[in-house]
Amino acid sequence: MLEVKDLSVRYGDLTIVDGLSFSVAEGQWLMIVGPNGAGKSTVLNAITRGADYTGQVLFEGEDIRRKKPADLARCMGVLMQSHYVSYSFSVEEVVSLGRYAYSSGFLAGHGRGDTDAVEEALALTGMAKQRNQSVLTLSGGELQRTFLAQVFAQDPKLLLLDEPTNHLDLVYQKQVFSMIAQWLKTPGRAVVSVVHDLSLARAYGSRVLLMDRGKTVALGGVEEVLISANLDPVYRMDVRAWMRQMLSQWE
């Protein structure tokens, strides 16, 4: 579905991403992990054409540079870690914005397919009861679920997530990742997530890309990548021992 070839991103003399290559197949959830400054979020920015890059990003065999923005939006949906809202739109109105890529024009109305997509997204994220509520009155977790519903309504084949639960309470972290896992069960879909929490990567990922200083350290299945031989040099600590120490507080 997605193929990234020799991707590099530079700002002046500074190289943020250096020769990265990976692929994501249908049904896979790729977790991109690594310490701060590894270049994880920049990878997503390049994939969505938010950052200039060299190399190739192919979606279903086609270079994304050749796609029109609306066509790209029908292929890829993006959920960031936080959202600033200053408008009193209702939850349903915000979710409906996910259908803009399918609109024939700015003033065009919604068709039956748009209505069904919005209803399904509201149901999947548990936001149907709050559909008429202003987004200005929502909690952080509810707001993130609203924007997740917007992405679901967009009906992309590939979902790109940049630390989607970084500022959320544990219950909302669980809810959001469980919703995404449920969304992924439909054939023809895939997910790429940037995460700091290695436990979330282990729990939900099918493949892992471990980065450090813009480069690939390891790429493959969860069990082969998230091992001490890979993690300890990257994080400059005994990761397994730290995780066990944290777990022991609950035993």
N, C-alpha and C positions, 0 to 999 in steps of 0.2 A: 504493500500500500504506500508506505513512505520510504524513500531511500535518500540518504544524505551522503554525499561523496566529497571527501577532502574539503570540508567546510572550514573556512577561516574568517575571523572577524578582527579587524585592526582599527584602532583609533590613533591616527598619527603613527608614532613609532611603537605604540603599545599593542601587543597581540593578546586579545582576550580569548579567542578560540583558535586553536592551532591544528589544522588538518584532521578534523573529526569526520569519521565515517561510521554510519550505522544504518540499520533498516528496521522497520516495524511492519509486521504482517497483521492481517485481519485477526481479530480476537486477542491480540497481545496488549499487555499493559507494560510499557517501558518506563521504568523509574530512572530518572537522572539524579544521581547523588554526588556529593563531594562537599568539601569545606567552603566557607565563604570565599568569594573571589575565584572560584574554579571556572567560572564562565557558563554556569548552568542556564541561568535566565537568558543570557545572550544567545544561546542556541535556539531557544524558543522564539526570540525576537527575529532571528534570521529566518527561521522557517516560515514565519508569518510576514516576512518582508518588512519588518520593523527596523531592521539593521542591515546596512550594506555588508555584503560578504563576497568572498570568492569561493569557487567550488560549485557544486550542484545540489539542488534540492528538488527531487522528483516526487510527484504525487501520482500514483497509478501510471508511472512511466512518463509523465509529462512534466517538463520544467515549469516550476511555479512562476517563474518570471514571465511566462507567456500567458498566464491566466489573468483575466480581468478580475478586479476586486470582488465583484458580486459572485463570480464563479468560484473564486477562492473561498469565499465565505460559505458557500454551499458544501465545500469539501472539509473545511477546518473550522472548529469552534474553539475559542480561547476563554479561559477563566483565570483571572488574576487573583492575587491573595487578598486584596482589599479594594474597596470601591468608595469613592467620594460622591455623594449625591446631594444636590442642593435644590432639587425640583420635587414638587409634590405629586408625582405620578403615582398611580395605584400600582399594586403588585402586578395585576393583569396587564396594565399598559406597558410596564417595563418588560415583562415576558414577551408580549406581542412584538416588541422591537426586534426580537430574534428572527422574525419572518421578513424583515426588510429586504434581505438578499433575494427573496422570491417575488418581490413587488415589481410591477411594471412601471412604477413611477411614484414620486413622493406623495401624491394625493390619492393614489390607488387604494381601494378598499381591500379588506381581507376576504379571501374566498373560503370555501368549506374546508379545504385542506389546511389553511392557516388556522382556522378555529379549532380543528381537531388536534393539530400539533400543539397549540397553546394549552388546550385542555389536558392532553396527555402529559405535558411537561409540568403543569401545576399539580396533577395527581401524583406523578412520580416523585416530586420533591416535597409533597405534603403541604403545599402552599395554597391549595384550592380554597380553604376556609378564609384565608386572608386576602383573597383576590382583589377586594375593593378597598383594602387598607392602604394608606399612604406609605410609601417606602421610607419616609422621614421618621416614621414611628416604629420601625422594625428594630429588633435587636441585631447584633452583629451576625449571629448565626442565621437568623431569618433573612437578612439582607443577602448573605452569601448564597443561601438556598434559592432566593429570587433570581439572582444572576446565573446560578446554575440552571434554573428552569429556563431562563432566556436562551442559554446555549443549547439546552435540550430541544427547545422549540425551533431553533435554527436547523436542527436535524443534520448535523455534519457527519461525515464518516470518520473523521479523526478529531479527537478531543485533546486539546493542549492545556495543561494545568500548571500554573506557576505558583507553588506553595499555596494551594487553595484553602488550607485550614490553619495556616501559620498563626493567626491571631484569634483562633476560636477555642472555646472551652472543649473539654474532652468529649462531651456528649455530641457536640456539633461536628467535631472531627470524625467521630464514628458515623454519624448520619450522612455526611457528605461523601465519604469514601464508600460507604455501603450503597448509596444511591448511584454513584458512578459505576461500581461493580455490577449493579443490576442493569444499568444502561448498556454496559459492554456485552451483556449476554445476547443482544440482538445481533444476528449475523451481519457482516459487512462493516463492522466498527472496530476502532482501535483507540488506545489512549497513550499519551506521553505526559508524564508528570515530573516536574522538578520538586523534590522533597528534601528536607533536612533530616527528618525523623527516619532513621534506618529501620525502626520497627515497623512503620507504615509501609516502607518499601518491601520488607520481608512478607508482611501480611497480605498485601494486595498485588504486588508486582509479579509478572511472569518473566520479565527480563530486566536487567539492570545495566546501566551505563555509569561507571564510576569515573569521575573526572578529577583532575588536579591541575591547576595552573593552565587551564585551557586545553589540556590534552587528555586522551583516553588512557586510563590506567588499566581498566578491565571492562569487558563487555560480554554478557552471556546470561545464563540462567541465574536465578537468585542464589541458589546454593553454591554455585561456583564462583560468583563474584563477591558476595558478602562474607568473606572469610578473612581471618586475621592477617594472612600474608599480603592481602591487598589493602585492607583498611588501615592497619596500624601505621605503615609509612605515610599514608595520605593524611591521616588525622593526627599524627605524631603522638600517639598514645595507644595503650592497650584497650582497644574498643570493647572486646568481649568481656574483659575484666570489669570495665566500667558499667556495662549493661547488667552484668550479674550483680554488681554492688547495688545498683539502683533497684533491681528486682528483689534483692534480699530485704529491702525495707518493708516489703509486703508479706514476708514469710514469718 
